[in-house]
Amino acid sequence: MIKITDIHKQTNGYRITLSNRIAFDVSEQTLSQYHLYVQKELEPNEIKEIRQGANFDLAYQQALSYVTRQMRTVGETKAHLRKKDYSRIVIEQVIDRLQENNYLNDQRYASLYVEDKKMYSHDGPKKIGQYLHKKKIDKPIIDQALLSYDIPEQKETIRKQLIKLSQRPVKKPYYKAIKSLKQKFYRYGFQSYIIDEVFQAHMDIIDQMIDESSSFEKDVSKLHNKGVSRYAMKQTLRQKGYSSAQIATLEE
């Protein structure tokens, strides 16, 4: 028989030391469940059972603390437990228990995240999906969650953001400014064809936010100083992306 020689209180449970100098950690629940106390004698098979149960219990308590601080995904929680050196079997058992108790739900996480981004950000589906992928959520779950972000809602997000951006003029040649704006929305995570459709429908907003006059004057001055002909100057200005209306001011 092997005796318990010491029970030491720790931050996350207790350290059990045996007469054969083996030591292992248990939770308070395990300590109570098996009625463990100093000088208690244990059979080898009892020790094995206690250690297996204690390992799961400690892993579950650590995982529970992790997922209750803020919403987590299954993948995040698995990675957290792997860092704690728990076995694959224990991790899977803990994940199953957390899901059974509704502490982990990737579908719920993805759906809530999509809804939050729709309401409070200018992120498009692609950027949202990339974030959820980094959170180790499976692609079918991500795709299903993104179905709630329909095209009309995406277009409205782009329109609202365009209005916000219009508060600051874009001081670039006209067509470069449009390209730059479209690239911005592409980086936000919207598809090109949706961006194009919104831009076509709201050219009035875009025209008002583009100010190409200052850069135009600088480029004209540079070309003039180089002695470039009026014809060559117009060609160069077109290549730089200035609008026909702006170039036509050279005749004035």
N, C-alpha and C positions, 0 to 999 in steps of 0.2 A: 504493500500500500504506500501511496505517496501523500505526504501531508502538505497543507498550505502553511507556509512559514511566515508570510507577510502579505498584507493587503494595504496598498498605498494609494491614497486619494490623489487623482490627477485632474487636470482641467476638463478632459473629456471622458471621464470614467475612473477606473481603478486598475492598478497594476498588481497582478497576482504573482507571487513568487512561491515556487514549490521546493520541497526538500531536495529534489534532484537538480536544483539550481536553474530550472527552466522558468521563465517568466513570460507572461502574456497579459494583454489588456482586455478588460471586460467593461461593459456598461453597467450602470446602476441597476438596470432591469435584469441583466444576466446575473448579477450578484444576488439579487433578491429571488429570482426564479429558481436558482440552484442552491439557495441557502448557504452561500459560501462564507466561511469565517476561518480565522487563524486556528490551526491545529486540526481542521477537518481533514479526514482521510478520503482519498479518491482512488478509484481504480483507473488504470490506463485508458480503458474505453470511455469512462466518464469524462476524463480530461479531454479526450479527443472530441467528444460531443459538445462539451462546454466551449472549447476553443472555436469549433465550427460555428456554433450559435452566436458566440460573442463577436466573431469576425463579421458575420452578417449584421448583427445588431449595431455594432460600431459604424459600419459602412452606411447603414440606413440612417442612423442619427446624423452623421456628417452630411449625407446627401440631403436629408430633410432640412437641415440648417441652411444648406446652399440654395435650395429651391424656394425656401420661404422668405429669403431676404429680397428676392425679386424673381420675376418669371424667368424660367430657364427652359431650354430645350433638352430633349433626350440626349442628343449628341454632346451638348455642353456638359451635362451631368456625368455622362460616361467618361469624358475626358478629365473631369475633376476627380473622379474616383480612381482613374488610372494613375494620376499623379500621386495618389495616396498608397499606391502599390497593392491595391486589392486585386484579387484574381478575376479573370473574365467571368467565371461562373457566379461569383458573389455579386459582381457588378450587374449582371443580367437579372439576378434575383432581386436586387435592390430596385432596379429600374421597373421591373414588373410590379413590385409592391407599390412604388410611387405612382405608377399609372393606375393601378387598381384603386388607390386612395385619392385619385384625381389631383395629385400634386404636379404631375407631368402630363401635358397634352400638346403635342406639336401642332395639331390642327387648330386648336384654340389659340396657341401662340401666334401662328402665322396669320390667322384671320384678324386677330386684334391688332397685330402690327400693321397689316395692310390698311385697316380702317383708320388707325392713328395717323399714318402717313398721308392718306387721302385728305384728312381733315386739317392737318397742321403742318404740312410741308409741300414743297413743289416737286418732290421726287416722283419719277415715273415708274412703271412696272419693272423695267429692266434693273434699275438701281435697287428697288425694293427686293426683287428676287435675288440679286447678288448678296444683299445683306443676309437674307434668310438662308442662303446657301452656306455662307460663312458660319452661320449658327448651326450648321450640320443638320438642317431639315431636309428630308427627302424631296426630290424634284416633284413627284406627283402631288404632294401636299402643298408645295409652293404654287404649282400651277393652278390647283383648285382654289387656293386663297386669292390668287390674282384675278380670278374670274369676276370677282366683285368690283374690280376697278375697270368699269366698262369704258368704251371709247368716248361717249359723250362727257363722262366725268373727266377723262384725261384731257379732252379739248378745253373744258372749262378751267382746269388747273393751269394749262398753258396760257389761256386768255388772261386769267387773273394775274399771272406772273408777268405777262407782257405789260400789263397796265402798271404794275409796280416798277418794272424796269424803265418804263417810259418817263419816270420822274427824273431820270438822269439822261441827258442826250448822249448818243453814241457818235463820237467825233471821228468818223472814218468815211472813206468813200462809200457811196450808197450800197453797192453790191457786196463790198467787203463787210459792211456793217450787217447786212442781212445774213450773209454766210456765218459771221461770228455769232449772231443771235441764234441761228439755227443750231450751230454746234453746241451752244450753251444748253439748249433744251435736249439735245441728243445726249450730252453728258449727264443731264438730270435723269435720263433713263426712258425717254419717249422714242417711239419709232419715227423714222424720217417722214413717212407718208402722212402721219397724223400731224406732225409739226408743219409740213407743207400746207395741209388743208387749213389749219388754224391761221397761218400767215396769210394765205390767200383771202381768207374771210375777214381779216382785220388789218389790211394794208394801211388803213387810215391811221391806226395807232402807230404802226411801224414808221410810216412816213413822217409823223410828227416827232418821233424820237431820234431820227437820224439828222445829224448836223455835219454836213460834209464841207461847209464853206471855209472853215479855218484851215483844214488840211489842203483843200483845193487851192487856196491862195498861196500857201507855202510851195506846193508843187509847181504851180504856174510860175511863181517867182524863180524857182530853181531852173526850170526849163527855159525861161526867158533869158536868164543870165548865161546860159550855155549857148544862146543864140539859135535855139531850135525854131524851125519854121512853124507857122500857125497850123498847117496841116499835120505835121509830125507831132506837134504838141497835142492836138486833139486825139490822135491815135494813141499816144502814150497815156493820156488821161483816161481814155476808154479802157485800156489794158489795166490801169490801176483800179478800175471799178467805179469810176464816177458816173453819175446818171447823165442821160442826154440833156436833161433840163439844166444841170449845173454846167456842163460843157458849153451849152448854148449861150451862157452868159459871157463867153469870150468875145462874142460878136457885139456886145453892148459897149 
